[in-house]
Amino acid sequence: MGKGILLSLVFFVSMQSLAQTDEPKRPKVGLVLSGGGAKGLAHIGALKVIEEAGVQIDYIGGTSMGAIIGALYAAGYSASELDSIFRATDFINLIQDNLPRDAKTFHEKEDSERYALTLPFENFKVSVPTAFSGGQNIYNELVRLLYPVKDVNDFSKLPIPFVCIATNIETGQEVVLNSGYLPQAIMASGTLPSLFEPSSIDGKVLIDGGVVNNYPIDKVRDMGADIVIGVDVQHDLSSRDALLSATEILLQINNYRTVRDMVEKARKTDIYIKPDIEGFTVIEFDKTGEIIERGEQAAKEKFEDLKKIARKPFREKKGIHITSLKDTLTINRLIINGSNQHTRGYVKGKLRFNLAQPITFEKLQQGISNLTATGNFATNRYKLVSNGIGEDLILRLDETQNTSFIRLGAHYDDLYKSAAILNFTKRKLLFRDDEASFDLVLGDNVRYDFQYYVDKGTYWSFGLNSRFNAFSQDISFDLIRQNFEVPTGTNLNTLNIDVSDFTNQLYVQTVLREEFAFTLGGQYQFLKYSTRTIEPFTAETPSEVAEPSNERTFFEKGSYFSVYGNLKLDTYDDRYFPTRGLFFEGDMHYYLFSSDYNQNFKDFSVSKARMGTAFPIFKNLSMNIETEGGFKLGTSGVTTFDFVLGGYGTDMINNFTPFLGYDFLSLPGNSFVKAYARLDYEFIGKNHLLFATNFANVEDDLFRTGEWFTAPDFSGYGLGYGWESFIGPIQVLYSWSPERQNSNFFFSIGYWF
């Protein structure tokens, strides 16, 4: 009986083995995703339908945007998760490499908010930047999304084996990327010429793989795919009407060969999905939802074919999921490669986080942005690698070769009138951490501004500023009479005053976290206030009205020497249209000596402070509230440095202070207090509807008399529109005050300088 049981078991096992041998082997399914810029978002829609049909993908190959989406899918994200990620991503902001304002030092903030165009300038030749964007923000996001697979160097070990294609820009040869650091590889594959800077991997300079192989079906077959699904988002050759940008022209040139090759590649594809996206361009990332839906529509036409190769039961994908993404990491070792001009301390200071302590990805990205904002380094393709107890942050700091730049801008406002700015900037002029900058402003009022600064980070830095400002303005005769000696009996209502200011400063400064700065310095200032409206006069000048002449009357023509201190905190997210953040600036000047043109000088001091906050109220609606004040201490009769309120602007010299409802230089006094509030509704991207109000008390010795705490004597309101244009903010503001009959229109075009 025992033998019978044994024979029965042998027979049963043999039959089971025979049955398994007769069962056909499941065919391996490969997926090919072509390049196509924003059109590649259609891949996500196609993947949603492929999953819905129950198809299990075994291999993925992609190029450019196909490589990015393919890598994320290969790492474990589902199609619906990719849909959520890409719909929530502001690609326009990422592509433009718009760095957060708090990543920039105070000098970098000023540069980014003054010039409309920056061009490299070497050997007396102006060149064009290699690309529109370095792609740093996109790379940062890829590092975050692919962090869980950061240690997978062999892409065949990903949850779904993966390969992508790049192009060696020096040889024109195809480069197959199937190993290495995944974010770096797919960024190289998607480095669209003219849009992003080339990438460097293993000594090779790489650009978009679409130049040589935009649909890598053969690579997917070589991986072992028996059946290939292909999603092709390439467009056919464009007509002349569609060739409206450099990017479109470059793609057209590349498409000459691609269109021809796709005839054969489409034939080799078992299930060929071709979304209808001819109406979209490669940079229309603002139409993500529409493009994804086009991918879904095209894949649904192949739904029955997809079901035939579906795996039953459908196996849930393993790998990354949005719910499993960590938001923190611990970097316990910093490895710096490539930098020989900047110290390790300089780099660590810019990163702004401590080693061996948990930090958020946002904190890491902020640190990388700080390095990028300096302009001293090319795009940083850093790596995160596990070392057992935390991560290594491996930085490759490719120092920029260009140290000289030409910068251009244009501006108009009601005070300085029309102006064009030409700037020359030179880094590493005398020291490796210094920068010299010279602005020449040409227009109705010629001006200049020279700055030299040695950046020592959190240590004491030092600098030198020299500037010349000039403008003309019709000013109330009563205001002139209050501040300067004028002929008695003059019955003019206004005088046209020419103001010029020549200021030189030498200072030391310490900066904390690019947001807080403390400055100590000395200043020499030469001021001239003059007019041609009335003749020069002396004490013997008769009281009758003088006739206008070509001779100039001077009210002030003197030199002043002072020492000063300045404390500044600035976390506003935008200088012109802040929606969140804090601001504080306190300044104190002590005037020690003067050439005493009006023979009334005694030492005195002027102190002022401004503080504010901006915060969102609802979506696209924010409020900016500020208060400021100032006072003069001392018995000197000098009125040149008194406060004068009126007008609208963000770059007014000395103690001139904007005040809605009144024209420039309307409300004088040696002390003042002011409150300001503005509602900003961004009804369309970069278009703002503005409503503002301000209140003030301004007169002599306001704080001594206690009048600063009484109801405001002056008020004003403004209603306006602002547009963030490529040359800077364009603003028009209608302003009025209940205390006066007249209203004002203020215009400003371009960045203030």
C-alpha positions in Angstrom: 0.0 0.0 0.0 2.9 2.3 0.7 4.2 1.8 -2.8 0.8 2.6 -4.3 0.7 5.9 -2.4 4.2 6.7 -3.6 3.3 6.0 -7.2 0.3 8.2 -7.0 2.3 11.1 -5.7 4.9 10.7 -8.5 2.1 10.6 -11.1 0.4 13.8 -9.6 3.7 15.8 -9.6 4.5 14.6 -13.1 1.1 15.8 -14.4 1.5 19.2 -12.6 4.9 19.6 -14.3 3.5 18.7 -17.6 0.6 21.2 -17.2 3.1 24.0 -16.3 5.2 23.2 -19.3 2.2 23.3 -21.6 1.1 26.8 -20.2 2.4 29.5 -22.6 4.9 31.9 -21.2 3.4 35.3 -20.6 4.9 37.8 -23.1 6.9 40.7 -21.8 5.4 44.1 -22.5 7.6 47.1 -23.2 6.5 50.7 -23.3 8.1 53.4 -25.4 7.5 57.1 -24.6 8.7 59.7 -27.1 10.0 63.2 -26.5 7.9 66.2 -27.2 8.2 68.8 -24.4 4.8 69.8 -22.9 3.2 67.5 -25.4 4.7 64.6 -23.5 2.2 65.2 -20.7 -0.2 63.1 -23.0 1.9 60.1 -21.8 0.2 60.4 -18.4 -3.3 60.1 -20.0 -2.2 57.1 -22.0 -0.8 55.4 -18.9 -4.1 55.8 -17.1 -5.9 53.9 -19.9 -3.1 51.3 -20.1 -3.6 50.6 -16.3 -7.3 50.6 -16.7 -7.0 47.9 -19.3 -5.0 45.8 -16.9 -1.7 45.8 -18.8 1.4 45.1 -16.8 4.5 47.0 -18.1 7.8 45.1 -17.9 10.2 47.5 -19.5 10.2 51.3 -20.2 12.3 53.3 -22.6 11.9 57.0 -23.1 13.4 60.2 -24.4 13.2 63.8 -23.1 9.7 64.3 -21.5 9.1 60.6 -22.2 12.2 59.8 -20.1 11.0 62.0 -17.2 7.5 60.5 -17.1 8.8 57.0 -17.8 11.3 57.2 -15.0 8.7 58.3 -12.5 6.4 55.4 -13.6 9.3 52.9 -13.5 10.1 54.1 -10.0 6.6 53.1 -8.8 4.3 56.1 -9.2 0.9 55.2 -10.6 -0.6 57.0 -13.6 -3.2 58.7 -11.4 -0.5 59.9 -9.0 1.5 61.3 -11.9 -1.7 63.1 -13.0 -1.9 64.7 -9.6 1.7 65.6 -9.5 1.9 67.2 -12.9 -1.4 69.1 -12.6 -0.2 70.6 -9.3 3.2 71.6 -10.7 3.9 75.2 -12.0 6.1 74.2 -14.9 6.4 77.8 -16.2 7.9 78.9 -12.9 10.2 75.8 -12.8 11.4 76.3 -16.3 12.1 80.0 -15.8 14.3 79.0 -12.8 12.6 81.7 -10.7 14.5 81.6 -7.5 12.7 82.5 -4.3 13.5 86.1 -3.3 14.8 85.0 0.1 17.5 82.9 -1.6 19.2 86.1 -2.7 21.5 88.4 -0.8 20.5 92.0 -0.6 22.8 92.9 -3.5 21.3 90.0 -5.6 17.8 91.1 -4.7 18.6 94.6 -6.0 20.1 93.3 -9.2 17.1 91.0 -10.0 14.7 93.9 -9.4 16.5 96.5 -11.4 17.5 95.1 -14.8 15.3 93.6 -17.5 18.1 91.8 -19.5 21.5 90.4 -18.5 24.1 89.3 -21.1 27.6 87.8 -20.6 30.4 90.2 -21.5 34.0 88.9 -22.0 36.9 90.4 -23.9 34.8 93.4 -25.0 32.3 91.1 -26.7 28.7 90.6 -25.7 27.5 87.0 -26.0 24.2 85.2 -25.6 23.5 82.9 -22.7 23.8 79.2 -23.6 20.2 78.6 -22.7 17.0 80.2 -21.4 17.2 78.3 -18.1 19.7 76.2 -16.1 16.9 73.8 -15.1 17.8 73.9 -11.4 14.3 74.1 -10.1 13.2 71.1 -12.3 16.2 69.1 -11.1 15.4 69.9 -7.5 11.9 68.5 -7.9 13.1 65.4 -9.6 15.5 64.7 -6.8 12.7 65.0 -4.3 10.3 62.8 -6.2 12.9 60.1 -6.9 14.5 60.2 -3.4 13.2 56.7 -2.4 15.2 55.1 -5.3 18.3 57.3 -5.0 20.5 54.3 -4.3 19.4 52.4 -7.4 22.3 52.9 -9.7 21.4 50.0 -12.1 18.1 51.1 -13.8 17.2 47.5 -14.5 16.8 47.1 -10.7 14.0 49.7 -10.6 10.5 48.3 -10.0 10.2 48.5 -13.8 13.5 48.2 -15.7 14.2 51.5 -17.4 16.4 53.1 -20.1 16.6 56.6 -21.6 18.5 58.3 -24.4 20.7 61.4 -24.5 22.9 63.0 -27.2 26.6 63.7 -26.9 26.8 67.3 -28.1 30.5 67.0 -29.1 30.2 63.9 -31.3 26.5 63.8 -32.1 26.4 60.2 -31.0 23.6 58.5 -29.1 24.2 57.9 -25.4 22.2 55.1 -23.7 21.6 55.9 -20.1 20.7 52.7 -18.1 22.7 53.3 -14.9 23.9 56.2 -12.7 22.0 58.7 -10.7 18.4 58.6 -12.0 17.5 62.3 -11.7 20.7 63.3 -13.5 20.1 60.8 -16.3 16.6 61.9 -17.1 17.5 65.6 -16.8 20.2 65.0 -19.4 17.8 63.2 -21.7 15.4 66.2 -21.4 17.9 69.0 -21.9 16.1 70.7 -24.8 18.6 72.8 -26.7 18.2 76.6 -26.2 15.8 76.0 -23.4 18.1 74.3 -20.8 21.8 74.3 -20.3 23.7 71.0 -21.4 24.3 68.4 -18.7 27.6 66.7 -17.9 27.8 63.0 -17.1 31.0 61.0 -16.9 32.9 63.7 -18.8 30.4 63.8 -21.6 28.4 66.9 -22.4 24.8 65.8 -23.1 21.7 67.3 -24.5 18.2 66.1 -25.4 18.1 62.5 -26.7 15.5 63.5 -29.2 18.2 64.8 -31.5 19.3 61.3 -32.3 16.6 58.9 -31.1 13.3 60.3 -30.0 11.5 57.0 -29.9 13.9 54.3 -28.6 11.9 51.2 -29.6 15.0 49.1 -30.4 16.4 49.7 -26.9 13.1 48.4 -25.4 13.2 45.3 -27.7 16.8 44.7 -26.6 15.7 44.7 -22.9 13.5 41.7 -23.6 10.1 43.1 -24.7 8.0 40.7 -26.8 5.2 43.2 -27.2 5.7 47.0 -27.5 3.2 49.7 -26.7 4.3 53.1 -28.0 3.0 56.6 -27.2 4.2 59.0 -29.8 3.8 62.7 -29.1 6.1 64.0 -31.8 4.6 66.3 -34.3 5.0 66.2 -38.0 6.8 69.0 -39.9 5.3 72.4 -39.1 4.2 75.0 -41.6 5.9 78.4 -41.7 3.0 79.9 -39.6 3.8 77.6 -36.7 7.6 78.4 -36.6 7.3 81.3 -34.1 10.2 80.5 -31.7 13.8 79.4 -31.7 12.7 76.2 -29.9 10.1 75.4 -32.6 12.7 76.0 -35.4 15.2 73.7 -33.7 12.6 71.0 -33.4 11.7 71.4 -37.0 15.3 70.9 -38.1 15.5 67.8 -35.9 12.2 66.5 -37.2 13.5 66.2 -40.8 15.1 62.9 -39.9 12.7 61.9 -37.0 9.6 62.0 -39.2 11.3 59.7 -41.7 12.5 57.3 -39.0 9.1 57.1 -37.4 7.6 55.4 -40.5 9.7 52.3 -39.7 9.4 52.6 -35.9 5.7 52.9 -36.0 5.5 49.7 -38.1 7.6 47.9 -35.4 5.2 49.0 -32.6 2.5 46.4 -31.7 0.1 49.0 -30.2 0.8 52.4 -31.5 -0.9 55.3 -29.7 -0.7 58.7 -31.4 -2.5 61.5 -29.4 -3.9 64.4 -31.4 -1.8 67.3 -30.0 -0.9 69.2 -33.1 -2.6 72.3 -31.7 -0.1 72.5 -28.8 3.5 73.7 -28.6 6.4 72.1 -26.8 6.3 74.8 -24.1 2.5 75.0 -23.4 2.8 73.6 -19.9 -0.1 75.8 -18.8 -2.4 73.4 -20.7 -1.5 70.3 -18.7 -5.1 69.1 -18.2 -6.0 69.4 -21.9 -2.9 67.6 -23.1 -3.4 64.7 -20.6 -7.0 64.3 -21.8 -5.8 64.0 -25.4 -3.5 61.1 -24.3 -6.5 59.4 -22.7 -8.6 59.8 -25.8 -6.0 58.3 -28.1 -5.3 55.3 -25.8 -9.0 54.5 -25.4 -9.1 54.0 -29.2 -6.7 51.1 -28.6 -8.5 49.8 -25.5 -9.5 46.5 -26.9 -6.0 45.8 -28.2 -4.7 46.6 -24.7 -7.1 44.3 -23.0 -5.8 41.4 -25.2 -2.3 41.7 -23.6 -3.6 42.4 -20.1 -2.4 40.4 -17.2 -5.0 38.7 -15.1 -5.1 39.2 -12.3 -3.5 42.7 -12.5 -0.5 42.9 -10.2 -0.3 46.1 -8.2 2.9 48.1 -9.0 5.6 48.2 -6.4 7.8 51.2 -5.7 7.2 54.9 -4.8 3.8 56.2 -4.0 2.8 59.7 -3.1 1.6 58.6 0.3 5.0 57.0 1.1 7.1 60.0 0.2 9.2 61.3 3.1 9.5 65.1 3.6 12.6 65.0 5.7 16.1 63.7 5.4 19.4 63.8 7.4 22.6 64.9 5.6 25.5 64.0 7.8 28.3 64.5 5.2 28.9 67.2 2.6 31.2 66.3 -0.3 32.2 69.2 -2.6 33.8 68.5 -6.0 34.9 71.0 -8.6 35.3 74.2 -6.6 38.7 75.8 -6.3 37.7 79.5 -6.1 35.2 79.3 -3.2 35.9 78.0 0.3 34.0 75.2 2.0 32.9 77.7 4.6 31.4 79.9 1.9 29.4 77.0 0.5 28.2 75.7 3.8 27.1 79.3 4.8 25.0 79.5 1.6 23.4 76.1 2.2 22.0 77.4 5.5 21.5 74.0 7.3 23.5 72.0 9.8 24.8 68.6 9.1 23.6 65.5 11.0 20.2 67.2 11.8 16.9 66.4 10.1 15.9 68.9 7.4 13.0 69.2 5.0 13.4 68.9 1.3 12.2 72.5 1.1 15.2 73.4 3.3 17.6 71.5 1.0 16.1 73.1 -2.1 16.4 76.5 -0.4 20.1 75.9 0.2 20.7 74.9 -3.4 18.8 78.0 -4.6 21.1 80.1 -2.4 24.1 78.8 -4.2 22.5 79.3 -7.6 21.4 82.8 -6.8 25.1 83.9 -6.3 25.7 83.5 -10.0 29.1 82.0 -9.2 28.1 78.4 -10.2 26.5 76.7 -13.1 23.4 74.5 -12.6 24.2 72.1 -9.7 23.5 68.5 -10.5 23.9 67.3 -6.9 23.4 63.8 -5.6 21.9 62.3 -2.5 23.5 58.9 -1.6 22.9 56.8 1.5 25.8 56.1 3.8 24.2 53.9 6.4 23.2 56.4 9.0 22.1 59.2 6.8 22.9 60.8 3.4 25.8 62.2 1.6 25.2 65.4 -0.2 27.6 65.4 -3.2 27.9 68.8 -4.8 29.5 69.3 -8.1 30.3 73.0 -8.2 31.1 74.0 -11.7 32.2 77.6 -11.3 30.9 80.0 -14.0 33.5 81.1 -16.5 31.8 84.4 -17.2 32.7 87.0 -14.6 31.6 90.1 -16.6 28.0 91.1 -17.6 26.2 93.8 -19.4 22.7 94.6 -18.0 20.0 96.7 -19.5 16.7 98.2 -18.4 14.3 101.0 -19.1 12.0 103.1 -16.8 9.5 105.9 -16.7 8.0 107.6 -13.7 6.6 111.1 -12.9 9.6 112.2 -10.9 12.7 111.0 -12.8 10.8 110.9 -16.2 12.1 108.6 -18.9 15.4 106.7 -18.5 17.5 103.8 -19.8 20.0 102.0 -17.7 23.3 100.5 -18.9 25.1 98.4 -16.3 28.5 96.8 -16.3 29.2 94.2 -13.6 32.5 92.5 -12.9 33.0 89.7 -10.4 36.4 88.8 -8.9 37.8 92.2 -9.8 40.2 92.3 -6.8 39.2 89.4 -4.6 37.5 86.1 -5.4 34.4 87.1 -3.4 33.9 90.6 -4.7 31.7 92.3 -7.2 31.9 95.8 -8.9 28.8 97.3 -10.6 28.4 100.5 -12.5 25.1 101.9 -13.6 24.8 104.7 -16.2 21.3 106.1 -16.4 20.6 108.2 -19.6 17.4 110.1 -20.2 15.7 113.2 -18.9 18.0 113.1 -15.8 21.5 111.7 -16.2 22.5 109.7 -13.2 25.0 107.0 -12.1 25.5 104.5 -9.4 28.7 102.6 -8.6 28.9 99.8 -6.1 31.8 97.6 -4.9 31.1 94.8 -2.4 33.2 92.0 -0.9 30.9 89.2 0.2 32.2 87.4 3.3 28.8 85.8 4.1 28.1 85.8 7.8 31.4 87.5 8.5 31.9 91.2 8.3 31.8 92.2 4.6 32.7 95.6 3.3 31.7 97.9 0.4 31.9 101.2 -1.3 29.0 103.1 -2.9 29.0 106.2 -5.1 26.0 107.7 -6.7 24.7 110.8 -8.4 21.0 111.6 -8.6 19.2 114.5 -10.2 15.6 115.6 -11.0 13.5 118.7 -11.5 10.1 119.2 -9.8 7.6 122.0 -9.5 7.3 122.6 -5.7 4.9 124.7 -3.7 6.5 128.1 -3.0 5.2 127.9 0.6 7.3 124.8 1.1 10.4 126.6 -0.2 9.6 129.6 2.0 9.4 127.3 5.1 12.8 125.7 4.5 15.0 128.3 2.8 15.5 132.1 2.6 13.6 133.6 -0.3 12.8 137.2 -1.4 9.9 138.7 0.4 6.9 139.7 -1.6 7.3 137.0 -4.2 3.8 136.0 -5.3 4.6 132.7 -7.2 2.6 129.6 -6.4 5.2 127.1 -7.4 8.9 127.1 -8.2 10.7 124.6 -10.5 13.4 123.2 -8.3 16.5 121.3 -9.6 17.8 118.8 -7.1 21.1 117.0 -7.4 22.7 114.6 -4.9 26.2 113.3 -5.0 26.7 110.6 -2.2 29.6 108.4 -1.3 29.6 105.7 1.3 32.2 103.4 2.9 30.7 100.6 5.1 31.0 97.2 6.7 28.1 94.8 6.8 27.1 91.5 8.3 24.3 89.4 6.8 22.4 86.6 8.4 20.5 84.1 6.2 20.2 86.5 3.2 17.3 88.2 5.0 18.8 90.2 7.8 21.6 92.8 7.5 23.4 95.2 9.9 25.5 98.0 8.3 27.9 100.6 9.8 29.5 103.2 7.7 30.6 106.7 6.9 29.1 109.0 4.3 30.0 112.1 2.3 27.2 113.9 0.6 27.1 117.0 -1.7 23.6 118.5 -2.2 22.4 121.3 -4.5 18.9 122.7 -4.6 18.5 125.5 -7.2 16.1 127.3 -9.5 16.0 129.6 -12.5 12.5 130.8 -11.7 13.7 133.7 -9.6 16.9 135.7 -9.8 19.8 135.3 -7.4 19.4 137.6 -4.4 21.3 138.9 -1.4 20.2 140.4 1.8 19.9 143.8 0.1 17.7 142.4 -2.7 14.5 144.5 -2.8 11.2 142.8 -2.0 9.7 143.3 -5.4 9.1 140.3 -7.6 12.1 139.3 -9.6 11.9 138.5 -13.2 12.9 135.0 -14.4 16.4 134.8 -15.8 19.0 132.4 -16.9 21.0 132.8 -13.7 20.5 130.1 -11.1 19.4 130.8 -7.5 20.9 128.3 -5.0 19.0 127.3 -1.8 21.5 124.6 -0.9 25.0 124.0 -2.1 26.9 122.2 0.6 28.8 119.1 1.7 27.8 117.0 4.6 29.8 114.3 6.5 28.1 111.7 8.6 28.3 108.3 10.2 25.4 105.9 10.0 23.9 102.6 11.0 21.3 100.6 9.3 19.4 97.5 10.3 17.3 95.7 7.7 15.1 92.6 7.6 13.4 91.7 4.3 11.4 88.5 3.8 8.9 89.9 1.3 8.4 87.5 -1.6 8.3 90.4 -4.1 9.5 94.0 -3.9 6.6 95.5 -5.9 3.7 93.1 -5.3 4.4 91.3 -1.9 1.9 88.7 -0.9 3.7 87.4 2.2 6.6 88.2 4.4 8.0 90.8 6.8 9.9 94.0 6.4 11.8 96.2 8.8 14.4 98.9 8.1 15.8 101.2 10.7 18.4 103.9 9.8 20.2 106.6 11.8 22.6 109.2 10.4 24.6 111.5 12.6 25.8 114.6 10.7 29.2 115.7 12.1 30.5 118.3 9.7 29.4 120.5 6.8 30.7 123.1 4.5 27.8 125.2 5.9 26.6 126.9 2.7 23.7 128.6 4.5 25.7 129.3 7.7 23.3 127.5 10.0 24.9 124.1 10.6 25.2 122.4 14.0 25.7 118.7 14.5 22.4 116.8 14.3 21.0 113.3 13.7 18.1 111.9 11.6 16.5 108.6 12.5 13.8 106.8 10.6 12.2 103.4 10.5 9.8 101.4 8.3 8.1 98.1 9.1 5.5 96.1 7.4 3.9 92.7 6.7 2.2 91.1 3.7 -0.2 88.1 3.9 -2.8 86.4 1.8 -6.5 86.8 2.7 -8.0 84.6 0.1 -6.8 83.0 -3.1 -5.2 85.7 -5.3 -6.1 88.4 -2.7 -3.4 89.7 -0.4 -2.9 92.7 1.9 0.3 94.7 2.6 0.3 96.8 5.8 3.2 99.1 6.7 4.0 101.9 9.1 6.9 104.3 9.2 8.2 107.3 10.9 11.2 109.6 11.4 12.5 112.5 13.4 15.4 114.9 13.6 17.4 115.6 16.8 19.5 118.7 17.3 19.2 122.5 17.0 20.7 122.8 13.6 18.8 125.1 11.2 19.6 122.8 8.3 16.3 121.7 6.6 17.8 119.9 3.6 17.4 116.5 5.4 13.9 117.1 6.7 11.2 114.7 5.6 9.0 115.5 2.6 6.0 113.4 1.8 4.1 113.0 -1.5 4.1 111.1 -4.7 4.4 107.4 -5.5 7.4 105.2 -6.0 9.8 102.7 -4.5 13.2 104.3 -5.1 13.2 107.8 -3.6 16.5 109.3 -2.3 17.3 110.8 1.1 14.2 111.5 3.2 11.6 111.9 0.4 8.7 109.6 1.2 5.9 108.5 -1.0 2.4 109.5 0.0 -0.8 108.9 -2.0 -3.2 111.8 -2.5 -0.4 114.4 -2.8 2.1 115.2 -5.5 5.8 114.7 -5.0 7.5 116.8 -2.3 4.3 118.3 -0.8 4.3 117.8 2.9 7.4 118.9 4.8 8.5 118.6 8.4 11.5 117.4 10.5 9.4 114.5 11.8 6.5 112.3 10.6 4.5 109.2 11.2 2.7 107.3 8.4 0.5 104.3 8.0 -0.2 102.5 4.7 -2.3 99.6 3.6 -2.9 98.0 0.2 -5.2 95.3 -1.1 -3.8 93.4 -4.1 -6.1 91.2 -6.2 -4.2 89.2 -8.9 -7.2 88.6 -11.1 -5.1 87.1 -13.9 -1.6 85.8 -13.6 0.8 88.7 -13.2 -2.1 91.2 -13.5 -3.0 93.1 -10.3 -5.9 95.3 -9.2 -4.8 97.6 -6.4 -6.5 99.6 -3.8 -4.4 101.6 -1.3 -4.8 104.1 1.5 -2.4 106.0 3.7 -2.5 108.4 6.7 0.1 110.7 8.2 1.0 113.4 10.5 4.1 115.5 9.5 5.4 118.7 11.0 8.4 120.0 13.0 9.1 118.4 16.4 6.1 116.1 16.1 7.3 113.6 18.8 8.2 116.4 21.2 4.8 117.9 21.1 2.9 114.6 21.1 1.1 115.4 17.9 2.2 112.1 16.4 -0.4 110.3 18.5 -3.4 112.4 17.4 -5.8 111.8 14.6 -4.0 112.1 11.2 -3.9 115.4 9.5 -3.3 114.0 6.0 -4.9 111.1 4.2 -4.9 109.7 0.7 -6.3 106.9 -1.4 -5.3 105.2 -4.6 -6.9 102.8 -7.1 -4.7 101.3 -9.7 -3.5 98.5 -12.0 -0.2 96.7 -12.1 1.3 94.2 -14.6 4.5 92.2 -14.1 6.0 92.7 -17.5 9.4 91.4 -18.8 10.9 94.9 -18.4 9.5 95.2 -14.8 6.3 96.3 -13.2 4.0 98.6 -15.1 1.7 100.5 -12.8 -0.9 103.2 -13.2 -2.5 104.7 -10.1 -5.3 107.2 -9.6 -4.8 109.0 -6.3 -6.9 111.5 -4.4 -7.2 113.1 -0.9 -10.3 114.4 0.9 -8.2 117.4 2.2 -7.5 118.9 -1.3 -9.3 119.6 -4.5 -6.9 118.0 -7.0 -6.3 114.4 -7.7 -3.3 112.8 -9.4 -2.4 110.0 -11.9 0.9 108.3 -11.2 2.6 106.2 -13.9 5.5 103.9 -13.5 6.9 101.6 -16.3 9.8 99.2 -15.6 12.0 98.4 -12.7 12.9 101.4 -10.5 16.5 102.5 -10.5 
